[in-house]
Amino acid sequence: MLGLMQDWPLTVDKILDHAARWHGEVEIVSRSVEGPIVRTTYAQAHERARRLSGALAGLGVKPGDRIATLAWNTARHLEAWYAIMGMGAVCHTLNPRLFADQLCYIINHAEDKIIFTDLTFVPTLIEHRAKMPTVKHFVVMTDEAHMAAAAGLEGAVCFETLVAGGSPDVAWGGFDENTACGLCYTSGTTGNPKGVLYSHRSNFLHTLVTLASDVMGFSARDTILPVVPMFHANAWGIAFSAPAVGAKLVMPGAKLDGASVYELLESERVTFSAAVPTVWQMLLSELRDKQAKLSTLKRVVIGGSAVPEAIVRGFRDEFGVDVTHAWGMTEMSPLGTLSAPNQATLGLDPEGQVRLKLKQGRAPLGVDMEIEDDADHPLPHDGKTFGRLKVKGPFIAREYFKGEGGRILDDHGFFDTGDVATIDEAGFMQITDRAKDVIKSGGEWISSIEIENLAVGHPKAAIAAVIGAAHPKWDERPVLLVKLKEGETASKEEFLSFLEGKIAKWWMPDDVVFVDDIPLGATGKIDKKLIRDRMKAYVLPTAQPAKESA
């Protein structure tokens, strides 16, 4: 017997419909690529997105076509998203931080028909235009007054001209909720990037989950600044969840430095923001240098890589801002866990709460999670046993676009994240490493992430990374690489002393190497693969400390 409820397909066009009808006058504020701050509303964004859908239909776009965006966080980018998805096409976000060859590979693999682009990226597209044979048009996200900058781009059309000429009376929604909605490629740290193809249903369900108080917890009273880019795993869903509740949106455009972020936080009275750790490190430096305060910001979510303890303490102790650590993946739409307290942890003292926040957190409804050994046997949730982290749920990928990589689920329907983690008795997961980055010393695992997060708390450290170096007795030993803050000098002994008592003695790095640069990947994470390539000729010092029993 089936239930007798209405059949109401979960498609994301309904999210903007809702925002326009019930929160139509709420602002979307953008720092435009051209410079000025631009203000629009959900009602205006809704009409413009529908007009843009009509214009895209006029350019020959059909349901299922892949339409790419190469753009910063702005209202125009948001309108393009809903225009593409609302007509049943697939919005493919391109990461401009990738190398040009990778971008061209992704565009060709997706068979993108149109690319929406900001003026920032026009020179790159002109240079590599011949390598994109499937692309028929480039929609330059500006007005006619600025189109001269795109004069050399074959197939360029003006965004504002399309919007003005498009009809809002266009087919909008009305398709199956399992229709493909968005396409986002992994960062490609091993082999070519792989496409994750989201459905309307998966994005809608993910949106509902993010609105829970233990996840993002948005309300119509919030003003939200998504510093995390829309090309970084759907801006962690904020482009859907903010309009879903009618929160004011503040879009930062291309300026993501500490001073520019602080200006928007204060001028627009932002209450919530989300970004990777490097952004918050820049903001903390800006606040301290200028002896500034945060008037309205109450909560920040930090993800993309492990959050250093110094950031959690800095925001809490100096500025009264609560930091929530989040973890997820492109394959998970992307949110997987958040470090929100539960009944089992309410009694922790302030120091205990900080330690809790350094974990990646608990799984919300819709995410099932397990740690297993290499033989796929479940491991205990004791907070100590390391295992391969596996996940499953209604907004987690079951295969990659075009079947790349073959089968990706195990016999129980779990996806192997590639992370090594522990889960404690209260359900809090903590990632200790990527499986390919874990340091195996004398048969035991050492967490490079934990050492990195402690080392970056040293007052002279700008950024730190830990890799494993070959050792004749222990197989591998950790080496700490440190980029110092400008003008600072330090010794190996300073950093080793700083780590004493904070980690097990046998985890202590065998060497500290001071470097001019620690490379970051396209999503802001430390690029361990490139570091290992650079350190190929490195040899550990001959004197090696004895390993204690684990």
PARODREN-463573 format. One line per field, with one value per residue (C-alpha): chain; x, y, z; residue number from 1. Coordinates in Angstrom, 1 decimal, decimal comma. Example, Ala and Ser with C-alpha at 12.3 -4.5 7.8 and 13.67 -1.06 7.14 Angstrom:
mol	A;A
px	12,3;13,7
py	-4,5;-1,1
pz	7,8;7,1
seq	1;2
// end
This chain:
mol	A;A;A;A;A;A;A;A;A;A;A;A;A;A;A;A;A;A;A;A;A;A;A;A;A;A;A;A;A;A;A;A;A;A;A;A;A;A;A;A;A;A;A;A;A;A;A;A;A;A;A;A;A;A;A;A;A;A;A;A;A;A;A;A;A;A;A;A;A;A;A;A;A;A;A;A;A;A;A;A;A;A;A;A;A;A;A;A;A;A;A;A;A;A;A;A;A;A;A;A;A;A;A;A;A;A;A;A;A;A;A;A;A;A;A;A;A;A;A;A;A;A;A;A;A;A;A;A;A;A;A;A;A;A;A;A;A;A;A;A;A;A;A;A;A;A;A;A;A;A;A;A;A;A;A;A;A;A;A;A;A;A;A;A;A;A;A;A;A;A;A;A;A;A;A;A;A;A;A;A;A;A;A;A;A;A;A;A;A;A;A;A;A;A;A;A;A;A;A;A;A;A;A;A;A;A;A;A;A;A;A;A;A;A;A;A;A;A;A;A;A;A;A;A;A;A;A;A;A;A;A;A;A;A;A;A;A;A;A;A;A;A;A;A;A;A;A;A;A;A;A;A;A;A;A;A;A;A;A;A;A;A;A;A;A;A;A;A;A;A;A;A;A;A;A;A;A;A;A;A;A;A;A;A;A;A;A;A;A;A;A;A;A;A;A;A;A;A;A;A;A;A;A;A;A;A;A;A;A;A;A;A;A;A;A;A;A;A;A;A;A;A;A;A;A;A;A;A;A;A;A;A;A;A;A;A;A;A;A;A;A;A;A;A;A;A;A;A;A;A;A;A;A;A;A;A;A;A;A;A;A;A;A;A;A;A;A;A;A;A;A;A;A;A;A;A;A;A;A;A;A;A;A;A;A;A;A;A;A;A;A;A;A;A;A;A;A;A;A;A;A;A;A;A;A;A;A;A;A;A;A;A;A;A;A;A;A;A;A;A;A;A;A;A;A;A;A;A;A;A;A;A;A;A;A;A;A;A;A;A;A;A;A;A;A;A;A;A;A;A;A;A;A;A;A;A;A;A;A;A;A;A;A;A;A;A;A;A;A;A;A;A;A;A;A;A;A;A;A;A;A;A;A;A;A;A;A;A;A;A;A;A;A;A;A;A;A;A;A;A;A;A;A;A;A;A;A;A;A;A;A;A;A;A;A;A;A;A;A;A;A;A;A;A;A;A;A;A;A;A;A;A;A;A;A;A;A;A;A;A;A;A;A;A;A;A;A;A;A;A
px	0,0;1,3;0,8;-1,8;0,4;0,9;3,6;5,8;9,1;12,1;13,7;15,9;13,9;11,3;13,9;14,2;10,5;10,0;12,6;11,0;7,4;8,0;11,3;11,2;12,6;15,5;18,8;21,6;24,6;27,6;31,0;31,1;34,1;33,9;34,3;31,0;28,8;25,6;22,3;19,5;16,7;15,4;12,4;14,7;17,0;14,1;12,8;16,3;17,0;13,8;14,6;18,1;16,5;14,5;17,6;19,5;16,7;17,0;20,7;19,7;20,2;18,1;17,5;20,6;23,1;26,1;26,5;29,6;30,4;33,8;33,0;33,3;30,5;28,2;24,4;24,9;26,6;23,6;21,2;23,1;22,9;19,2;18,6;20,6;19,1;15,6;15,3;16,6;20,2;23,2;25,2;28,9;31,1;34,7;37,5;39,6;42,5;43,1;45,8;44,6;45,2;43,1;40,3;40,3;40,2;37,2;35,4;35,9;35,0;31,8;31,1;30,1;28,0;28,2;30,5;29,4;32,5;33,6;35,8;38,7;39,0;38,4;42,2;42,6;39,6;40,9;44,3;42,8;39,7;40,8;41,0;37,3;35,5;32,2;31,7;29,5;29,1;30,7;28,3;30,4;28,9;28,9;27,1;27,5;29,7;32,4;32,2;35,2;37,3;36,0;36,6;39,0;36,8;35,1;31,4;31,1;27,7;26,8;25,0;22,9;21,8;20,7;18,7;17,1;16,0;14,9;11,3;10,3;7,5;9,7;9,4;10,7;10,9;8,2;10,7;11,6;13,4;16,1;17,0;20,7;21,2;24,9;28,3;31,4;34,8;37,1;40,4;42,3;45,1;45,5;44,9;42,4;39,6;36,3;32,9;30,3;26,8;24,2;20,5;17,8;16,6;20,1;20,7;17,2;17,7;21,2;19,6;17,1;19,8;22,1;19,3;19,3;20,6;23,5;24,5;24,4;21,4;20,4;17,3;15,6;17,3;20,8;23,1;25,4;28,7;29,8;33,5;33,8;33,5;30,5;32,9;34,1;31,6;28,5;29,7;28,9;25,3;24,9;23,6;20,6;20,2;20,3;17,4;15,6;15,2;15,3;18,6;20,3;23,2;26,5;28,6;32,4;33,3;37,0;38,4;39,0;41,8;41,5;40,8;38,1;36,3;36,4;34,9;31,9;31,5;31,1;29,3;26,7;26,4;27,1;26,1;27,5;30,3;32,0;35,5;38,6;41,2;43,6;40,9;40,3;44,0;44,2;41,2;42,7;45,9;43,9;41,9;45,0;47,1;44,3;43,1;39,7;36,5;33,7;30,4;27,8;29,6;28,6;29,4;31,8;32,1;35,5;36,1;38,2;41,1;41,6;41,2;44,2;43,6;45,0;42,1;39,5;41,0;41,7;38,1;36,6;38,9;39,6;36,4;33,7;33,0;32,0;33,9;32,3;34,6;33,0;34,2;32,9;33,7;32,6;31,2;29,0;27,3;29,5;28,7;29,5;30,1;30,1;31,6;28,4;28,2;25,7;24,2;27,3;29,6;27,6;29,5;33,0;34,9;36,1;39,3;37,4;35,1;38,1;39,5;36,0;35,9;39,2;37,5;35,6;32,4;29,2;27,2;23,8;20,7;21,3;24,9;25,9;29,5;31,9;35,6;36,9;40,3;41,8;39,8;36,5;35,9;34,2;36,5;35,5;34,3;36,7;38,4;41,8;41,4;42,3;40,4;39,4;36,4;33,4;30,1;26,7;23,5;21,0;23,3;26,5;27,7;27,2;29,4;31,3;30,2;30,5;31,5;35,1;37,0;34,6;32,7;33,2;30,8;31,6;29,3;27,4;26,9;29,6;31,9;35,5;36,4;40,2;40,6;41,9;39,9;38,8;35,3;34,9;32,2;30,2;30,1;32,7;34,9;38,4;40,4;44,1;45,2;44,4;45,1;47,8;49,4;49,4;52,9;53,5;56,4;57,4;54,0;52,1;50,3;51,3;48,8;50,4;47,4;47,5;51,2;50,5;47,7;49,9;52,9;50,9;50,0;53,6;53,7;56,3;54,6;52,6;51,8;53,1;53,1;54,2;55,3;56,8;60,5;62,0;63,8;65,9;64,5;61,1;60,0;58,9;59,5;57,7;59,4;57,9;58,1;57,5;57,0;57,7;55,8;57,4;60,5;60,8;63,7;63,5;65,5;64,6;64,9;62,3;59,6;60,5;60,3;56,9;55,6;56,9;54,1;51,5;52,2;53,6;57,4;57,6;55,4;58,0;59,4;62,9;63,6;62,2;62,8;62,2;60,8;59,9;56,6;54,1;52,0;48,2;45,9;43,0;40,7;43,0;44,4;48,1;49,4;51,2;51,9;53,8;55,7;56,8;57,9;59,9;61,4;62,5;66,2;65,7;67,5;66,8;69,6;71,6;70,9;67,5;65,6;64,5;60,8;58,9;56,4;53,0
py	0,0;3,5;6,7;9,2;12,4;14,8;14,0;17,1;16,4;17,7;20,0;23,0;25,4;25,3;26,7;30,0;30,0;29,9;32,6;34,9;34,4;34,5;36,4;38,5;41,7;40,1;41,4;39,6;41,9;41,3;42,7;42,8;41,9;45,3;46,9;48,4;46,7;45,6;45,0;42,9;40,8;37,2;38,4;40,0;37,1;34,8;36,8;37,2;33,5;32,6;35,2;33,7;30,2;31,5;33,0;29,8;27,9;30,4;29,4;25,8;24,5;21,4;19,4;17,3;19,7;20,6;24,3;25,4;28,3;29,8;32,5;34,0;34,2;36,9;37,4;36,8;33,5;32,5;33,5;31,5;28,4;28,5;29,4;26,3;23,9;25,3;24,4;20,9;21,4;20,5;23,2;22,3;24,4;24,9;25,6;28,5;27,5;24,4;24,3;25,2;21,7;20,3;22,8;21,9;18,2;18,7;20,9;18,3;15,3;17,0;18,1;21,6;23,5;26,9;28,5;31,4;33,3;36,4;39,0;37,7;34,5;35,8;35,9;32,2;31,2;33,2;31,5;28,0;28,5;26,0;23,2;23,5;22,1;21,4;24,9;27,0;30,2;32,0;34,1;36,9;37,9;41,6;44,4;45,8;48,6;46,1;43,7;45,3;43,2;40,0;41,2;38,4;35,6;33,8;33,1;35,6;37,0;39,5;38,2;41,3;41,4;37,8;38,5;41,6;39,7;36,5;35,7;34,7;32,5;29,5;25,9;25,9;22,6;20,0;17,1;14,1;14,8;12,3;14,5;15,5;18,9;19,7;18,4;19,0;17,4;16,1;18,0;15,2;14,6;11,1;10,8;12,8;14,6;12,6;14,1;13,8;14,2;15,5;15,1;17,6;15,2;14,8;18,6;19,2;16,6;17,9;21,4;20,2;18,4;21,5;23,6;21,5;23,4;20,9;21,4;25,0;26,0;28,9;31,1;34,1;36,3;35,4;37,4;34,9;35,4;32,4;32,9;29,3;29,5;28,2;26,1;24,4;21,6;23,8;26,4;23,7;23,9;27,6;28,7;26,4;26,7;30,5;31,1;28,1;30,1;33,6;34,6;37,7;36,7;38,6;37,5;38,4;38,3;38,0;39,7;37,1;38,8;39,5;43,3;42,8;40,0;42,1;45,1;43,0;41,3;44,7;46,8;44,2;43,0;39,4;36,8;33,6;32,8;29,7;29,2;27,1;27,7;29,8;32,5;32,6;32,8;35,9;37,4;36,8;38,5;41,5;41,8;41,6;44,0;46,6;45,9;45,5;43,9;41,8;43,5;40,9;37,7;34,9;31,7;30,4;27,0;25,9;23,0;21,9;20,8;20,3;23,4;24,4;24,8;28,4;29,5;28,0;29,6;32,9;33,4;32,2;34,0;37,2;37,8;35,8;33,8;30,2;28,0;24,8;22,3;20,6;17,8;16,5;15,7;16,6;13,0;13,9;17,0;17,9;18,0;14,8;15,8;18,8;19,2;20,2;19,0;16,4;15,1;13,0;16,0;18,8;18,4;19,1;22,0;24,8;22,9;19,8;21,7;23,0;19,4;18,4;21,2;19,9;16,7;16,6;15,8;13,9;12,6;14,2;12,4;11,2;10,2;6,7;6,3;3,4;2,7;-0,6;-2,3;-3,3;-6,5;-4,5;-5,6;-2,9;-1,4;-0,3;3,3;3,9;7,1;5,2;2,6;3,9;2,7;3,5;5,9;4,8;6,6;6,1;8,1;9,7;12,5;10,5;9,4;5,8;6,2;8,8;10,6;8,4;5,5;6,7;4,7;1,8;0,5;2,8;1,2;-1,9;-4,9;-3,0;0,1;2,2;4,7;4,6;8,2;7,6;9,0;7,3;8,2;7,3;7,4;7,8;6,6;9,8;9,4;12,1;11,2;12,5;12,2;11,4;11,4;10,7;7,0;7,9;10,4;8,4;7,8;4,2;4,0;0,6;-0,8;2,0;5,0;8,5;11,4;14,0;16,2;16,3;17,3;20,0;21,5;21,7;23,1;25,9;27,1;28,1;31,9;32,0;29,6;30,8;27,3;23,8;20,4;16,9;14,1;10,7;10,2;6,7;5,2;1,9;0,6;2,2;2,3;5,9;8,8;12,2;15,3;18,7;21,5;25,0;28,3;31,0;34,3;37,2;38,5;35,5;33,2;29,9;26,8;23,1;22,8;25,6;23,7;20,3;21,8;23,4;19,9;18,2;16,9;17,5;14,3;10,9;10,9;8,4;10,8;13,5;14,6;13,4;16,7;20,2;21,8;25,5;26,3;29,4;27,9;25,2;24,6;24,5;22,6;23,9;23,7;25,3;22,0;21,4;19,6;16,6;15,1;18,1;18,4;14,8;15,4;18,4;16,4;13,4;14,1;14,7;12,2;12,0;13,0;9,9;10,1;8,6;8,5;5,1;4,4;3,8;1,1;2,2
pz	0,0;-0,9;1,0;-0,2;-0,1;-3,0;-5,6;-5,3;-7,0;-5,0;-7,7;-6,9;-9,0;-6,1;-3,7;-5,7;-6,3;-2,5;-1,9;-4,4;-3,1;0,6;0,9;-2,3;-0,8;1,0;-0,5;-2,4;-2,1;-4,5;-4,8;-8,6;-10,7;-12,2;-8,7;-7,3;-4,8;-6,5;-4,7;-5,9;-4,3;-4,4;-6,4;-9,0;-9,1;-9,7;-12,6;-14,1;-13,8;-15,6;-18,4;-18,7;-19,0;-21,9;-23,5;-23,1;-24,8;-27,6;-27,9;-28,4;-24,8;-24,1;-20,9;-20,0;-21,7;-19,6;-19,1;-17,3;-15,1;-14,5;-12,1;-8,6;-6,0;-7,3;-7,8;-11,6;-10,9;-8,6;-11,3;-13,9;-11,6;-11,2;-14,9;-15,9;-13,4;-13,6;-17,3;-16,7;-18,0;-15,9;-14,1;-14,3;-12,0;-13,2;-10,7;-12,1;-9,8;-11,8;-14,5;-18,0;-19,3;-16,5;-17,2;-20,9;-20,0;-17,8;-20,3;-23,0;-20,8;-19,7;-23,3;-22,1;-24,6;-23,1;-20,5;-18,3;-17,3;-15,4;-17,0;-14,9;-16,9;-20,4;-21,2;-20,3;-22,4;-25,4;-25,1;-25,0;-27,1;-29,7;-27,2;-26,4;-29,5;-27,8;-26,5;-28,8;-26,8;-23,9;-21,8;-20,3;-16,9;-17,4;-19,2;-22,7;-21,3;-20,3;-23,2;-25,0;-22,6;-24,3;-27,9;-28,7;-27,4;-30,3;-29,5;-26,6;-25,7;-23,0;-19,8;-19,3;-23,0;-22,7;-19,5;-21,1;-24,2;-22,5;-21,7;-18,1;-19,6;-20,0;-18,9;-15,3;-13,4;-14,0;-14,5;-12,5;-9,2;-10,2;-13,2;-13,3;-11,8;-11,2;-12,2;-10,1;-10,7;-8,0;-7,6;-9,4;-6,9;-8,4;-12,2;-14,1;-12,2;-12,0;-12,4;-9,6;-11,1;-8,6;-9,0;-8,1;-5,4;-3,9;-3,8;-2,3;0,4;1,2;1,6;4,1;6,1;6,2;7,7;10,9;14,0;14,4;10,8;9,3;11,3;9,0;9,6;7,9;10,5;9,2;6,9;5,3;3,6;1,6;1,2;0,1;-3,7;-5,6;-7,6;-4,4;-4,0;-4,4;-1,9;0,7;-0,3;0,7;-2,7;-2,0;1,8;2,1;-0,3;1,2;4,5;3,0;4,6;3,2;1,0;0,8;-2,2;-2,0;-5,7;-6,4;-3,3;-0,6;1,3;5,0;4,5;1,9;3,8;7,0;5,1;4,0;7,4;9,1;6,4;5,7;9,4;8,6;11,2;9,6;7,2;5,8;4,2;4,2;7,0;4,9;4,6;8,4;9,0;6,8;8,6;12,0;10,9;9,6;12,8;15,0;12,8;12,8;16,4;14,9;16,3;14,8;15,5;14,3;13,3;15,6;13,8;11,2;9,6;8,5;6,2;3,2;5,4;9,1;11,2;13,3;17,1;16,9;14,7;17,0;20,0;18,3;17,2;20,4;22,9;21,1;19,1;20,7;17,5;17,6;15,1;13,8;12,1;9,1;6,8;3,5;-0,1;-3,6;-3,7;-0,7;-2,0;0,1;3,8;5,8;9,5;11,8;15,2;17,1;20,7;21,7;25,0;25,6;25,4;27,0;30,3;28,8;30,2;27,8;27,1;26,3;24,0;22,1;21,6;20,4;17,8;16,4;15,4;12,1;14,0;13,9;11,0;10,4;9,3;5,7;6,3;7,5;8,4;9,3;9,7;8,5;8,1;4,8;4,8;5,1;8,7;10,9;13,6;17,1;17,8;20,6;19,5;19,1;16,4;13,0;9,9;6,4;6,5;4,4;3,9;2,3;2,0;-0,4;-1,4;-1,8;-5,2;-6,4;-9,5;-11,4;-14,5;-17,6;-15,4;-14,8;-12,3;-12,5;-9,4;-6,4;-3,8;-1,7;-1,3;1,4;-0,6;1,2;-0,6;0,5;1,1;0,9;4,5;7,5;10,7;14,2;15,6;19,4;21,7;21,4;17,6;16,7;13,7;13,4;10,2;10,8;7,2;3,6;3,1;0,6;3,0;6,3;7,7;8,7;11,1;12,5;11,6;13,4;11,9;12,6;11,8;9,7;10,1;13,9;13,8;11,2;13,2;16,3;14,5;12,8;16,3;16,8;16,8;14,1;11,7;8,7;7,4;8,1;6,4;7,4;5,1;5,6;4,6;4,0;6,9;6,9;10,2;10,7;6,9;7,3;9,8;9,8;8,6;9,4;6,8;7,9;6,1;8,6;8,9;7,1;8,9;11,3;11,9;13,9;14,6;14,4;18,2;18,7;16,8;18,3;21,8;20,9;20,1;23,2;25,4;22,8;20,8;21,5;21,6;18,7;16,6;17,0;13,6;12,8;11,1;10,6;7,2;6,7;3,2;1,2;0,0;0,9;-2,2;-2,0;-4,4;-6,3;-3,3;-0,7;0,7;1,2;-2,0;-0,4;-3,8;-5,1;-1,8;-2,0;-5,6;-4,4;-1,6;-3,7;-3,1;0,7;3,0;6,8;9,2;10,1;13,8;14,4;17,8;19,1;18,6;21,9;22,1;20,9
seq	1;2;3;4;5;6;7;8;9;10;11;12;13;14;15;16;17;18;19;20;21;22;23;24;25;26;27;28;29;30;31;32;33;34;35;36;37;38;39;40;41;42;43;44;45;46;47;48;49;50;51;52;53;54;55;56;57;58;59;60;61;62;63;64;65;66;67;68;69;70;71;72;73;74;75;76;77;78;79;80;81;82;83;84;85;86;87;88;89;90;91;92;93;94;95;96;97;98;99;100;101;102;103;104;105;106;107;108;109;110;111;112;113;114;115;116;117;118;119;120;121;122;123;124;125;126;127;128;129;130;131;132;133;134;135;136;137;138;139;140;141;142;143;144;145;146;147;148;149;150;151;152;153;154;155;156;157;158;159;160;161;162;163;164;165;166;167;168;169;170;171;172;173;174;175;176;177;178;179;180;181;182;183;184;185;186;187;188;189;190;191;192;193;194;195;196;197;198;199;200;201;202;203;204;205;206;207;208;209;210;211;212;213;214;215;216;217;218;219;220;221;222;223;224;225;226;227;228;229;230;231;232;233;234;235;236;237;238;239;240;241;242;243;244;245;246;247;248;249;250;251;252;253;254;255;256;257;258;259;260;261;262;263;264;265;266;267;268;269;270;271;272;273;274;275;276;277;278;279;280;281;282;283;284;285;286;287;288;289;290;291;292;293;294;295;296;297;298;299;300;301;302;303;304;305;306;307;308;309;310;311;312;313;314;315;316;317;318;319;320;321;322;323;324;325;326;327;328;329;330;331;332;333;334;335;336;337;338;339;340;341;342;343;344;345;346;347;348;349;350;351;352;353;354;355;356;357;358;359;360;361;362;363;364;365;366;367;368;369;370;371;372;373;374;375;376;377;378;379;380;381;382;383;384;385;386;387;388;389;390;391;392;393;394;395;396;397;398;399;400;401;402;403;404;405;406;407;408;409;410;411;412;413;414;415;416;417;418;419;420;421;422;423;424;425;426;427;428;429;430;431;432;433;434;435;436;437;438;439;440;441;442;443;444;445;446;447;448;449;450;451;452;453;454;455;456;457;458;459;460;461;462;463;464;465;466;467;468;469;470;471;472;473;474;475;476;477;478;479;480;481;482;483;484;485;486;487;488;489;490;491;492;493;494;495;496;497;498;499;500;501;502;503;504;505;506;507;508;509;510;511;512;513;514;515;516;517;518;519;520;521;522;523;524;525;526;527;528;529;530;531;532;533;534;535;536;537;538;539;540;541;542;543;544;545;546;547;548;549;550
// end
